[in-house]
Amino acid sequence: MGSHQHDHDHHLGHDHDHETSHLSPEDIRVRALESLLIDKGYVEPAALDLLIETYETKVGPHNGAKVVAKAWCDPAFKQWLLRDATAAIASMGFSGRGGEHMVVLENTPTVHNVVVCTLCSCYPWPVLGLPPVWYKSAPYRSRVVIDPRSVLAEFGCHLPQDVRIKVWDSNSELRYLVLPMRPDATEGWTEGQLAALVTRDAMIGTNIVPSPANHAGANHE
Ligand code: FE
C-alpha cells in the first residue's frame, strides 16, 4: 500500500486541499456544496449520488469507457496504455488535473484489480469524473483493503475463489484505471458499442463488465 504525505484535516471546507487545488472552480463549488450539505445533515449521500451522476454525464466515466473499448479493439493501443497510460489516455483527449500520472491495471482470468484511496478520495477525474459517495466513505476505504472479496460481493460482483484480488491505493500523484476483461458475446462489436457496456464501477474494480448475453431480455423491452 502506498502512503500519503498530504494533510487530512477534515474541518469543513479544509479537507482534501491537495485535491481541491487541482479542481476547476465548478468542481470546487460542487464539492464544497456537497460537504456542507452532508455535514449540516440537509441531504442524504444517496441524493448527492444522483447529483453527481448528472455531473458525470458531462465529464464522467464515458471517457474512461472509450479508453477501455479502444484497448479491447486495438492491441497496439492496449500495450501503449499498459506501458504509459498517461500518454495513451492523453492521445484520446483525456488529460489534465487528476490525470497527470495514470497507471492502467489489466484484469485477467486470474487477477482482478480494485482501486481505493485509503486516506481520502483521490480519483482519476479526466477518465471517471467525480468519485461516487461510496468511494469517499470510510467503510469502503477501510474494508476493501482488509476484505476486498466481501466488498465486491456487496457490489454484486462474485469472483471465482481462484481469482486473486489486488487492491491499489491511489494518491494525489498517482491515479489508477482498471482495464476490465472484455465480456463474452461481444465479437465483432464496434468500439462505440463496447464503450456503452463499460461501467464506472468496472473501471474502479468493484465490479466486472457483464456479458451482454446475460441482459438480452432487458435490452429488448
Ligand atoms: Fe487521497
Boltz pocket constraint, residues with backbone or C-beta under 6 A from the ligand:
constraints:
  - pocket:
      binder: B
      contacts: [[A, 4], [A, 117], [A, 119], [A, 120], [A, 121], [A, 122], [A, 170], [A, 171], [A, 172]]
      max_distance: 6.0
